[in-house]
Amino acid sequence: MDKKTEDFYIRLKEELSNSTLWPSEYLFKFILPSDNHSIAKIEAEFNDMGAVISTQQSKTGKFTSVSISVLMPSAQSVIDKYIAVSDIEGIISL
């Protein structure tokens, strides 16, 4: 992980820790290429967590937005999920 990304996660954790009482519902939003394998990988990352996952394909069908609402125990657990899915090719975290 490069320094810029590391600094981003440090700031995000600080913001989440200061603005939210944990455990709390958290809404993850991602955009990724419309590839069934990539979508399955992101869904698998939240498997067995009671997550509500919704997907929406772009007008052209090239991309899919994935929204995941799930109860997270802490700010660090949110950061850990972002890091876990960051290796999925073409993923953009919002």
MODELLER restraints for C-alpha pairs under 7 A, 6 or more apart:
rsr = mdl.restraints
at = mdl.atoms
rsr.add(forms.Gaussian(group=physical.xy_distance, feature=features.Distance(at['CA:9:A'], at['CA:79:A']), mean=6.61, stdev=0.5))
rsr.add(forms.Gaussian(group=physical.xy_distance, feature=features.Distance(at['CA:13:A'], at['CA:75:A']), mean=5.58, stdev=0.5))
rsr.add(forms.Gaussian(group=physical.xy_distance, feature=features.Distance(at['CA:13:A'], at['CA:76:A']), mean=6.42, stdev=0.5))
rsr.add(forms.Gaussian(group=physical.xy_distance, feature=features.Distance(at['CA:13:A'], at['CA:79:A']), mean=6.87, stdev=0.5))
rsr.add(forms.Gaussian(group=physical.xy_distance, feature=features.Distance(at['CA:16:A'], at['CA:75:A']), mean=5.61, stdev=0.5))
rsr.add(forms.Gaussian(group=physical.xy_distance, feature=features.Distance(at['CA:17:A'], at['CA:75:A']), mean=5.72, stdev=0.5))
rsr.add(forms.Gaussian(group=physical.xy_distance, feature=features.Distance(at['CA:22:A'], at['CA:73:A']), mean=5.76, stdev=0.5))
rsr.add(forms.Gaussian(group=physical.xy_distance, feature=features.Distance(at['CA:22:A'], at['CA:74:A']), mean=5.33, stdev=0.5))
rsr.add(forms.Gaussian(group=physical.xy_distance, feature=features.Distance(at['CA:23:A'], at['CA:71:A']), mean=6.71, stdev=0.5))
rsr.add(forms.Gaussian(group=physical.xy_distance, feature=features.Distance(at['CA:23:A'], at['CA:72:A']), mean=5.56, stdev=0.5))
rsr.add(forms.Gaussian(group=physical.xy_distance, feature=features.Distance(at['CA:23:A'], at['CA:73:A']), mean=4.12, stdev=0.5))
rsr.add(forms.Gaussian(group=physical.xy_distance, feature=features.Distance(at['CA:23:A'], at['CA:74:A']), mean=5.74, stdev=0.5))
rsr.add(forms.Gaussian(group=physical.xy_distance, feature=features.Distance(at['CA:24:A'], at['CA:71:A']), mean=5.41, stdev=0.5))
rsr.add(forms.Gaussian(group=physical.xy_distance, feature=features.Distance(at['CA:24:A'], at['CA:72:A']), mean=5.56, stdev=0.5))
rsr.add(forms.Gaussian(group=physical.xy_distance, feature=features.Distance(at['CA:24:A'], at['CA:73:A']), mean=6.58, stdev=0.5))
rsr.add(forms.Gaussian(group=physical.xy_distance, feature=features.Distance(at['CA:25:A'], at['CA:69:A']), mean=6.55, stdev=0.5))
rsr.add(forms.Gaussian(group=physical.xy_distance, feature=features.Distance(at['CA:25:A'], at['CA:70:A']), mean=5.38, stdev=0.5))
rsr.add(forms.Gaussian(group=physical.xy_distance, feature=features.Distance(at['CA:25:A'], at['CA:71:A']), mean=4.22, stdev=0.5))
rsr.add(forms.Gaussian(group=physical.xy_distance, feature=features.Distance(at['CA:25:A'], at['CA:72:A']), mean=6.04, stdev=0.5))
rsr.add(forms.Gaussian(group=physical.xy_distance, feature=features.Distance(at['CA:26:A'], at['CA:69:A']), mean=5.64, stdev=0.5))
rsr.add(forms.Gaussian(group=physical.xy_distance, feature=features.Distance(at['CA:26:A'], at['CA:70:A']), mean=5.58, stdev=0.5))
rsr.add(forms.Gaussian(group=physical.xy_distance, feature=features.Distance(at['CA:26:A'], at['CA:71:A']), mean=6.15, stdev=0.5))
rsr.add(forms.Gaussian(group=physical.xy_distance, feature=features.Distance(at['CA:26:A'], at['CA:72:A']), mean=6.41, stdev=0.5))
rsr.add(forms.Gaussian(group=physical.xy_distance, feature=features.Distance(at['CA:27:A'], at['CA:67:A']), mean=6.77, stdev=0.5))
rsr.add(forms.Gaussian(group=physical.xy_distance, feature=features.Distance(at['CA:27:A'], at['CA:68:A']), mean=5.56, stdev=0.5))
rsr.add(forms.Gaussian(group=physical.xy_distance, feature=features.Distance(at['CA:27:A'], at['CA:69:A']), mean=4.45, stdev=0.5))
rsr.add(forms.Gaussian(group=physical.xy_distance, feature=features.Distance(at['CA:27:A'], at['CA:70:A']), mean=6.67, stdev=0.5))
rsr.add(forms.Gaussian(group=physical.xy_distance, feature=features.Distance(at['CA:28:A'], at['CA:67:A']), mean=5.70, stdev=0.5))
rsr.add(forms.Gaussian(group=physical.xy_distance, feature=features.Distance(at['CA:28:A'], at['CA:68:A']), mean=5.01, stdev=0.5))
rsr.add(forms.Gaussian(group=physical.xy_distance, feature=features.Distance(at['CA:28:A'], at['CA:69:A']), mean=6.37, stdev=0.5))
rsr.add(forms.Gaussian(group=physical.xy_distance, feature=features.Distance(at['CA:29:A'], at['CA:66:A']), mean=5.76, stdev=0.5))
rsr.add(forms.Gaussian(group=physical.xy_distance, feature=features.Distance(at['CA:29:A'], at['CA:67:A']), mean=4.59, stdev=0.5))
rsr.add(forms.Gaussian(group=physical.xy_distance, feature=features.Distance(at['CA:29:A'], at['CA:68:A']), mean=6.44, stdev=0.5))
rsr.add(forms.Gaussian(group=physical.xy_distance, feature=features.Distance(at['CA:29:A'], at['CA:93:A']), mean=6.16, stdev=0.5))
rsr.add(forms.Gaussian(group=physical.xy_distance, feature=features.Distance(at['CA:29:A'], at['CA:94:A']), mean=5.31, stdev=0.5))
rsr.add(forms.Gaussian(group=physical.xy_distance, feature=features.Distance(at['CA:30:A'], at['CA:65:A']), mean=5.65, stdev=0.5))
rsr.add(forms.Gaussian(group=physical.xy_distance, feature=features.Distance(at['CA:30:A'], at['CA:66:A']), mean=5.16, stdev=0.5))
rsr.add(forms.Gaussian(group=physical.xy_distance, feature=features.Distance(at['CA:30:A'], at['CA:67:A']), mean=6.54, stdev=0.5))
rsr.add(forms.Gaussian(group=physical.xy_distance, feature=features.Distance(at['CA:30:A'], at['CA:91:A']), mean=6.67, stdev=0.5))
rsr.add(forms.Gaussian(group=physical.xy_distance, feature=features.Distance(at['CA:30:A'], at['CA:92:A']), mean=5.50, stdev=0.5))
rsr.add(forms.Gaussian(group=physical.xy_distance, feature=features.Distance(at['CA:30:A'], at['CA:93:A']), mean=4.61, stdev=0.5))
rsr.add(forms.Gaussian(group=physical.xy_distance, feature=features.Distance(at['CA:30:A'], at['CA:94:A']), mean=5.71, stdev=0.5))
rsr.add(forms.Gaussian(group=physical.xy_distance, feature=features.Distance(at['CA:31:A'], at['CA:63:A']), mean=6.73, stdev=0.5))
rsr.add(forms.Gaussian(group=physical.xy_distance, feature=features.Distance(at['CA:31:A'], at['CA:64:A']), mean=5.71, stdev=0.5))
rsr.add(forms.Gaussian(group=physical.xy_distance, feature=features.Distance(at['CA:31:A'], at['CA:65:A']), mean=4.40, stdev=0.5))
rsr.add(forms.Gaussian(group=physical.xy_distance, feature=features.Distance(at['CA:31:A'], at['CA:66:A']), mean=6.23, stdev=0.5))
rsr.add(forms.Gaussian(group=physical.xy_distance, feature=features.Distance(at['CA:31:A'], at['CA:91:A']), mean=5.82, stdev=0.5))
rsr.add(forms.Gaussian(group=physical.xy_distance, feature=features.Distance(at['CA:31:A'], at['CA:92:A']), mean=5.09, stdev=0.5))
rsr.add(forms.Gaussian(group=physical.xy_distance, feature=features.Distance(at['CA:31:A'], at['CA:93:A']), mean=6.64, stdev=0.5))
rsr.add(forms.Gaussian(group=physical.xy_distance, feature=features.Distance(at['CA:32:A'], at['CA:63:A']), mean=5.56, stdev=0.5))
rsr.add(forms.Gaussian(group=physical.xy_distance, feature=features.Distance(at['CA:32:A'], at['CA:64:A']), mean=5.54, stdev=0.5))
rsr.add(forms.Gaussian(group=physical.xy_distance, feature=features.Distance(at['CA:32:A'], at['CA:65:A']), mean=6.54, stdev=0.5))
rsr.add(forms.Gaussian(group=physical.xy_distance, feature=features.Distance(at['CA:32:A'], at['CA:90:A']), mean=5.59, stdev=0.5))
rsr.add(forms.Gaussian(group=physical.xy_distance, feature=features.Distance(at['CA:32:A'], at['CA:91:A']), mean=4.52, stdev=0.5))
rsr.add(forms.Gaussian(group=physical.xy_distance, feature=features.Distance(at['CA:32:A'], at['CA:92:A']), mean=6.22, stdev=0.5))
rsr.add(forms.Gaussian(group=physical.xy_distance, feature=features.Distance(at['CA:33:A'], at['CA:62:A']), mean=5.88, stdev=0.5))
rsr.add(forms.Gaussian(group=physical.xy_distance, feature=features.Distance(at['CA:33:A'], at['CA:63:A']), mean=4.30, stdev=0.5))
rsr.add(forms.Gaussian(group=physical.xy_distance, feature=features.Distance(at['CA:33:A'], at['CA:64:A']), mean=6.04, stdev=0.5))
rsr.add(forms.Gaussian(group=physical.xy_distance, feature=features.Distance(at['CA:33:A'], at['CA:90:A']), mean=6.30, stdev=0.5))
rsr.add(forms.Gaussian(group=physical.xy_distance, feature=features.Distance(at['CA:34:A'], at['CA:61:A']), mean=6.69, stdev=0.5))
rsr.add(forms.Gaussian(group=physical.xy_distance, feature=features.Distance(at['CA:34:A'], at['CA:62:A']), mean=5.39, stdev=0.5))
rsr.add(forms.Gaussian(group=physical.xy_distance, feature=features.Distance(at['CA:34:A'], at['CA:63:A']), mean=4.59, stdev=0.5))
rsr.add(forms.Gaussian(group=physical.xy_distance, feature=features.Distance(at['CA:34:A'], at['CA:64:A']), mean=5.16, stdev=0.5))
rsr.add(forms.Gaussian(group=physical.xy_distance, feature=features.Distance(at['CA:38:A'], at['CA:88:A']), mean=6.47, stdev=0.5))
rsr.add(forms.Gaussian(group=physical.xy_distance, feature=features.Distance(at['CA:42:A'], at['CA:85:A']), mean=6.43, stdev=0.5))
rsr.add(forms.Gaussian(group=physical.xy_distance, feature=features.Distance(at['CA:50:A'], at['CA:70:A']), mean=6.55, stdev=0.5))
rsr.add(forms.Gaussian(group=physical.xy_distance, feature=features.Distance(at['CA:51:A'], at['CA:68:A']), mean=6.31, stdev=0.5))
rsr.add(forms.Gaussian(group=physical.xy_distance, feature=features.Distance(at['CA:51:A'], at['CA:69:A']), mean=5.61, stdev=0.5))
rsr.add(forms.Gaussian(group=physical.xy_distance, feature=features.Distance(at['CA:51:A'], at['CA:70:A']), mean=4.48, stdev=0.5))
rsr.add(forms.Gaussian(group=physical.xy_distance, feature=features.Distance(at['CA:52:A'], at['CA:68:A']), mean=5.62, stdev=0.5))
rsr.add(forms.Gaussian(group=physical.xy_distance, feature=features.Distance(at['CA:52:A'], at['CA:69:A']), mean=5.18, stdev=0.5))
rsr.add(forms.Gaussian(group=physical.xy_distance, feature=features.Distance(at['CA:52:A'], at['CA:70:A']), mean=6.45, stdev=0.5))
rsr.add(forms.Gaussian(group=physical.xy_distance, feature=features.Distance(at['CA:53:A'], at['CA:66:A']), mean=6.98, stdev=0.5))
rsr.add(forms.Gaussian(group=physical.xy_distance, feature=features.Distance(at['CA:53:A'], at['CA:67:A']), mean=5.75, stdev=0.5))
rsr.add(forms.Gaussian(group=physical.xy_distance, feature=features.Distance(at['CA:53:A'], at['CA:68:A']), mean=4.52, stdev=0.5))
rsr.add(forms.Gaussian(group=physical.xy_distance, feature=features.Distance(at['CA:53:A'], at['CA:69:A']), mean=6.58, stdev=0.5))
rsr.add(forms.Gaussian(group=physical.xy_distance, feature=features.Distance(at['CA:54:A'], at['CA:66:A']), mean=5.79, stdev=0.5))
rsr.add(forms.Gaussian(group=physical.xy_distance, feature=features.Distance(at['CA:54:A'], at['CA:67:A']), mean=5.28, stdev=0.5))
rsr.add(forms.Gaussian(group=physical.xy_distance, feature=features.Distance(at['CA:54:A'], at['CA:68:A']), mean=6.54, stdev=0.5))
rsr.add(forms.Gaussian(group=physical.xy_distance, feature=features.Distance(at['CA:55:A'], at['CA:64:A']), mean=6.51, stdev=0.5))
rsr.add(forms.Gaussian(group=physical.xy_distance, feature=features.Distance(at['CA:55:A'], at['CA:65:A']), mean=5.54, stdev=0.5))
rsr.add(forms.Gaussian(group=physical.xy_distance, feature=features.Distance(at['CA:55:A'], at['CA:66:A']), mean=4.52, stdev=0.5))
rsr.add(forms.Gaussian(group=physical.xy_distance, feature=features.Distance(at['CA:55:A'], at['CA:67:A']), mean=6.37, stdev=0.5))
rsr.add(forms.Gaussian(group=physical.xy_distance, feature=features.Distance(at['CA:56:A'], at['CA:64:A']), mean=5.49, stdev=0.5))
rsr.add(forms.Gaussian(group=physical.xy_distance, feature=features.Distance(at['CA:56:A'], at['CA:65:A']), mean=5.20, stdev=0.5))
rsr.add(forms.Gaussian(group=physical.xy_distance, feature=features.Distance(at['CA:56:A'], at['CA:66:A']), mean=6.66, stdev=0.5))
rsr.add(forms.Gaussian(group=physical.xy_distance, feature=features.Distance(at['CA:57:A'], at['CA:63:A']), mean=5.88, stdev=0.5))
rsr.add(forms.Gaussian(group=physical.xy_distance, feature=features.Distance(at['CA:57:A'], at['CA:64:A']), mean=4.25, stdev=0.5))
rsr.add(forms.Gaussian(group=physical.xy_distance, feature=features.Distance(at['CA:57:A'], at['CA:65:A']), mean=6.31, stdev=0.5))
rsr.add(forms.Gaussian(group=physical.xy_distance, feature=features.Distance(at['CA:58:A'], at['CA:64:A']), mean=5.84, stdev=0.5))
rsr.add(forms.Gaussian(group=physical.xy_distance, feature=features.Distance(at['CA:72:A'], at['CA:78:A']), mean=6.73, stdev=0.5))
